[in-house]
């Protein structure tokens, strides 16, 4: 890459006013500065729109009727101007070096399609200690396989297609399975570059059983398609 490529940072936000500014500031503090920030307000009924407006020209704002995170991500990708896209959930945070390290990986490996980082959970300070289920293992770092840990070439979406808007949760896992079938090349960096906030309203925690069932169904479909090849 002779010129630093533009990275479109896409933030889907539904009733995210409480944490959105912190998420956005973690993008603004990136040491990789060739970015645009797109916030997709997914039909919020709280103060999300006002929070977005408060950041002025630092963000491009889109608004849609509530259609779920997959549709919000798709809307962001459709209007992205960057050669690369990155996603950040509105309650999560990036390490300041996240994009720089991932873009360096793309520079070193020009044929790479996807780059992931490791993640670590943290409890949001307002959650009382007696409302924090799980032990220390909940806070151990793991290789991220979700959107907040991902930087992707935008061309990957032309090959794989958009996120499935019919899925209320787990749309990133479904997309990655389809990406594997399409032969996308991926790498995972060793360091923790994404911090996933645990609070009392996490969508993935509230729909844990549904998410597990959906993932098993998608894995079965993925294996079935492999047998047909």
C-alpha positions as CSV (number, residue, x, y, z in Angstrom):
1,X,0.0,0.0,0.0
2,X,1.7,3.2,-1.2
3,X,-0.9,5.4,0.5
4,X,-2.6,4.9,3.8
5,X,-6.1,3.6,3.0
6,X,-9.3,5.0,4.4
7,X,-11.0,2.9,7.1
8,X,-14.7,3.3,7.5
9,X,-15.6,2.8,11.2
10,X,-19.2,1.8,11.5
11,X,-21.1,2.0,14.8
12,X,-24.6,0.5,15.0
13,X,-26.5,2.2,17.8
14,X,-29.9,1.3,19.3
15,X,-30.8,3.2,22.5
16,X,-27.1,3.5,23.1
17,X,-27.0,7.0,24.6
18,X,-25.4,5.8,27.9
19,X,-22.2,4.5,26.4
20,X,-22.0,5.8,22.8
21,X,-19.7,8.8,23.5
22,X,-17.2,6.6,25.1
23,X,-17.2,4.2,22.2
24,X,-16.8,7.1,19.7
25,X,-13.9,8.7,21.7
26,X,-12.1,5.3,21.5
27,X,-12.3,5.7,17.7
28,X,-11.2,9.4,17.8
29,X,-8.2,8.4,19.8
30,X,-6.9,5.9,17.2
31,X,-3.3,6.4,16.2
32,X,-4.3,5.4,12.7
33,X,-6.0,8.6,11.6
34,X,-7.2,7.9,8.0
35,X,-10.7,7.1,9.2
36,X,-14.3,8.1,8.7
37,X,-16.9,7.4,11.5
38,X,-20.4,6.3,10.5
39,X,-23.0,6.0,13.3
40,X,-26.2,4.2,12.3
41,X,-29.1,5.1,14.6
42,X,-31.2,2.0,14.5
43,X,-34.6,3.5,15.5
44,X,-33.5,4.7,19.0
45,X,-36.1,6.1,21.3
46,X,-33.6,7.5,23.9
47,X,-31.1,10.3,23.6
48,X,-28.9,8.5,21.0
49,X,-29.7,11.0,18.2
50,X,-28.7,14.0,20.5
51,X,-25.4,12.3,21.5
52,X,-24.6,11.8,17.8
53,X,-25.4,15.4,17.0
54,X,-23.1,16.5,19.8
55,X,-20.1,15.1,17.9
56,X,-20.8,17.3,14.9
57,X,-18.8,16.8,11.8
58,X,-16.6,14.1,13.4
59,X,-19.3,11.6,12.5
60,X,-21.6,10.8,9.6
61,X,-25.0,10.0,10.9
62,X,-27.6,7.6,9.4
63,X,-31.0,6.9,10.8
64,X,-33.3,4.0,10.1
65,X,-36.4,2.4,11.5
66,X,-35.5,-0.2,14.0
67,X,-34.4,-3.3,12.0
68,X,-31.6,-4.8,14.2
69,X,-27.8,-4.8,14.2
70,X,-27.4,-6.7,11.0
71,X,-29.4,-4.1,9.0
72,X,-27.6,-1.3,10.7
73,X,-24.2,-2.7,9.8
74,X,-25.3,-3.2,6.2
75,X,-26.5,0.4,6.0
76,X,-23.1,1.5,7.2
77,X,-21.2,-0.7,4.7
78,X,-23.4,0.6,1.8
79,X,-22.4,4.2,2.4
80,X,-18.8,3.6,3.5
81,X,-16.2,5.4,1.4
82,X,-13.2,3.4,2.8
83,X,-11.3,0.5,1.2
84,X,-11.6,-1.1,4.6
85,X,-14.4,-1.3,7.1
86,X,-14.3,-1.8,10.9
87,X,-17.2,-2.1,13.3
88,X,-17.6,-1.1,16.9
89,X,-20.6,-1.9,19.0
90,X,-21.8,1.2,20.8
91,X,-21.1,-0.1,24.2
92,X,-17.6,-1.5,23.5
93,X,-14.1,0.2,23.4
94,X,-11.0,0.0,21.2
95,X,-7.4,0.2,22.3
96,X,-5.8,3.3,20.7
97,X,-3.5,1.1,18.6
98,X,-6.2,-1.2,17.3
99,X,-6.6,0.1,13.7
100,X,-2.8,0.8,13.3
101,X,-1.9,-2.7,14.2
102,X,-4.5,-4.3,12.0
103,X,-3.7,-2.1,9.1
104,X,-0.1,-3.0,9.5
105,X,-1.1,-6.6,9.1
106,X,-2.9,-5.9,5.8
107,X,0.2,-4.0,4.6
108,X,2.4,-7.0,5.4
109,X,0.1,-9.5,3.8
110,X,-1.6,-7.9,0.7
111,X,-3.8,-10.9,0.0
112,X,-5.5,-10.7,3.4
113,X,-9.2,-10.2,3.6
114,X,-10.0,-10.1,7.3
115,X,-7.9,-9.2,10.4
116,X,-9.1,-9.9,14.0
117,X,-7.8,-8.9,17.4
118,X,-8.1,-10.5,20.8
119,X,-10.8,-9.2,23.2
120,X,-11.3,-8.9,26.9
121,X,-14.6,-8.4,28.8
122,X,-14.9,-5.7,31.5
123,X,-17.8,-4.9,33.8
124,X,-19.3,-1.5,33.4
125,X,-18.7,0.4,36.7
126,X,-22.4,1.0,37.4
127,X,-23.1,-2.8,37.7
128,X,-23.0,-3.7,41.4
129,X,-20.6,-6.5,42.4
130,X,-23.5,-8.8,43.4
131,X,-25.0,-8.5,39.9
132,X,-21.9,-9.7,38.1
133,X,-22.4,-13.4,37.3
134,X,-19.5,-15.7,36.3
135,X,-16.0,-16.0,37.7
136,X,-12.6,-14.7,36.7
137,X,-12.7,-16.8,33.5
138,X,-15.3,-14.3,32.2
139,X,-12.5,-11.7,32.0
140,X,-9.9,-13.8,30.3
141,X,-8.8,-12.6,26.9
142,X,-9.9,-14.5,23.8
143,X,-9.5,-14.3,20.0
144,X,-12.3,-12.1,18.9
145,X,-14.7,-13.5,16.3
146,X,-17.2,-10.8,16.2
147,X,-17.6,-7.4,14.5
148,X,-15.9,-5.2,17.2
149,X,-12.7,-7.2,16.7
150,X,-12.8,-7.1,12.9
151,X,-11.3,-5.0,10.1
152,X,-12.3,-6.2,6.7
153,X,-11.6,-5.2,3.1
154,X,-14.9,-3.8,1.8
155,X,-14.5,-6.0,-1.3
156,X,-15.1,-9.0,1.0
157,X,-18.8,-8.0,1.2
158,X,-19.1,-8.1,-2.5
159,X,-17.9,-11.7,-2.3
160,X,-19.9,-12.8,0.7
161,X,-22.9,-10.6,0.7
162,X,-24.4,-8.5,3.5
163,X,-25.1,-9.5,7.1
164,X,-28.4,-11.5,7.3
165,X,-31.0,-9.0,8.7
166,X,-33.3,-11.8,9.7
167,X,-30.9,-12.7,12.5
168,X,-31.6,-10.7,15.7
169,X,-28.2,-11.9,17.2
170,X,-25.2,-13.8,15.8
171,X,-25.2,-12.1,12.4
172,X,-21.4,-11.7,12.6
173,X,-20.9,-15.5,13.2
174,X,-23.2,-16.3,10.3
175,X,-21.3,-13.9,8.0
176,X,-17.9,-15.3,9.0
177,X,-19.1,-18.9,8.2
178,X,-20.1,-17.7,4.8
179,X,-16.8,-15.9,4.5
180,X,-15.0,-19.1,5.2
181,X,-17.0,-20.9,2.5
182,X,-16.0,-18.0,0.1
183,X,-12.3,-18.6,0.9
184,X,-11.7,-15.3,2.7
185,X,-8.1,-15.2,4.2
186,X,-8.0,-14.2,7.8
187,X,-5.5,-13.5,10.6
188,X,-5.8,-12.9,14.3
189,X,-3.4,-10.6,16.1
190,X,-2.2,-11.8,19.5
191,X,-2.8,-8.7,21.6
192,X,-6.0,-7.4,23.4
193,X,-7.2,-4.5,21.3
194,X,-11.0,-4.6,22.0
195,X,-12.7,-4.3,25.4
196,X,-16.3,-5.7,25.5
197,X,-18.4,-4.0,28.1
198,X,-20.6,-6.2,30.3
199,X,-23.7,-4.5,31.6
200,X,-27.3,-5.4,32.4
201,X,-28.6,-4.8,28.9
202,X,-26.2,-6.6,26.6
203,X,-28.2,-8.0,23.7
204,X,-26.1,-11.1,23.5
205,X,-26.5,-11.9,27.2
206,X,-30.3,-11.2,27.2
207,X,-30.7,-13.6,24.2
208,X,-28.1,-16.1,25.2
209,X,-30.2,-19.2,24.5
210,X,-31.5,-17.9,21.2
211,X,-27.9,-17.0,20.2
212,X,-26.7,-20.5,21.0
213,X,-29.5,-22.2,19.1
214,X,-29.0,-19.9,16.1
215,X,-25.3,-20.6,16.1
216,X,-25.8,-24.4,16.2
217,X,-28.3,-24.1,13.3
218,X,-25.8,-22.0,11.2
219,X,-23.0,-24.4,11.9
220,X,-25.1,-27.4,10.8
221,X,-26.1,-25.5,7.6
222,X,-22.4,-24.7,7.0
223,X,-21.4,-28.3,7.4
224,X,-24.3,-29.5,5.2
225,X,-23.2,-27.1,2.4
226,X,-19.7,-28.4,2.7
227,X,-20.9,-32.0,2.1
228,X,-22.7,-30.8,-1.0
229,X,-19.5,-29.4,-2.6
